[in-house]
């Protein structure tokens, strides 16, 4: 099925659903690149920018056609989740994969891609989700300070009792993780007049463009927790960050503080979190990620009145695909010119 005339031509295979106009945006980058888009062979999206898609079984003929596309693809837009385990064998010509997520490290590690596809460059979607994630954090801090959960409960009970909330000016937020998302979170927090303490793995490498008031390393986190009205977690899941927030760290926060987690669920000891919320020491938790996803129905977090649960959707926006394709097109231009790509996943990197 492969045309010998195309043997030296780069072929982009799109492995998850995107809008047709975005496909044309890809094709406009270069007439010398073949862009293959077969939405009839992909899992249909359940919502805008759904890269996992709903279940759809291919017929044997459709599967054979898809495997032929994989066999000659040199560039993959998004991971082929249906063939995640055997992708290195099915796509031997791959030289570059553009992911639709920033946090691909654990996925890449699980499937051993670094060793099995040493010739393939992997690029992440780092930065694409910064705006919606930062807005989720801003929403959470505003909800907490203005007691939005109390307001909603009072409305449900048809109860009219005036009360006092507070405001954010001069409050302290500790942001753990100062990549593209953390920097945008810090920028919005500064705009809301909060004092921002940023935690960066290598604080000597810069001050995040002035987005923070205090820049520290992970070893100094414990010393700053007692002043944190808000603790925001944006760090990746690594051996160093797993379980970094447990009983001692939650107890160190001032009474009534709020935890916001948009990083990974594994960063937090969920049993300790539930205990801190139940006791009232922790004022609230605004959670987009969990140790196990979907969150089991038996988790006590579901029924807690001081918890807001988001089903790992804080990063999702109906504008996401457009932003990812913009990044891909810039990287495609660089790829064709032989220039360094943006957001290359480095060896050993887990985010």
C-alpha positions, 0 to 999 in steps of 0.5 A: 500500500505504500507508494515508493515515491513517498519513501523520502517524504515525511508523513505526519499521522494524526492519532487523536481527534482534532478539528478539520480546520486545524488539520489544514493548518498543519498541511499549510506548513509545507507541501512536502509533508504528507498529513494523514488524518482519518477521524473514522479510524480514531476514537471519537471525542466525548468533549472538546479537546478529548484526546482519549476518546470514546470506545470505538472498535475498528473492523479488521480492514480498518485496523489493517489500514491503520497499521499501514499508516503507522508503519510509514509514519515518520511523525506522530501527532499524539500517542497512539493509545490503542498501540501504546505497548507495541508502538515501537514495533508498529512504527519503526520509522518514527522520528518525532512524536508530539504529545498532547499532554505536558505530563508524559513522563510516567507514560513514556517510562511505563512503555520504555520508549526511551530504550525502545525508540532511541531514534525518536524525539518526544516533545510535550505540550508544556505551556499549552495548559498554563492559562486554564490551569492558572484560572482554575487556581485563581477560581479556587482561591477566590472561592475559598476567600469569598466562601463560595461553598458556604454561599451555595449551601445557604442557597440550597437551604433557602437560608438568608444569614449575612456573613463575612468572607475575606479578601486575598490582598496580602495573603500568602500562596506557596506554589510548588512547581514553577514551570510554565503553569506555575509561573502563570499561576504566580502571575495571576496570584500577584495580580490578585495581590497575594504574596507568592512563594515559589518552590523550584527544584533548582532555584538558582536557575532564575526567578521566574521572570519576577513572578514570585516574591520569594524563591526557594528550593524543596528543602525550604518548603517546610519552613514556609508552610506555616505562613501559607494561606494557600498551598498549590501543587503543580509538581510532576510525579517523581520519586522525589515528589511522591507523597511530599504532602502528608500529615506533618506538612498539612499540620504545618499549614495554618488552620483554615488554609486551602490545598489546591492540587493540579499536579499529580495525585501521588504528591499527596497522602490522601488519607492524611488529607481526608483526616486534615479536612475532617478535623477542620484544620485544613479549611478546604481542598480544591482537587483536579488530580488523585492517586487513583483516577477515576476517584473510587466511589468509596473515597471519603473525599466525595462527601466532604463539604469542604472539598471541590472535586474536578475530574482531571479537567482543570487543564481542558479548554475548548481552545486547547487543540488550537494551541497544541496545533500552533505548537506542533506547526512551529515544531514542524517548521523547526523539524524541517529546518533541522532546528531544535524542537520546543519542549523536548522530553529529556532523558530521565525527565518525568514531566 
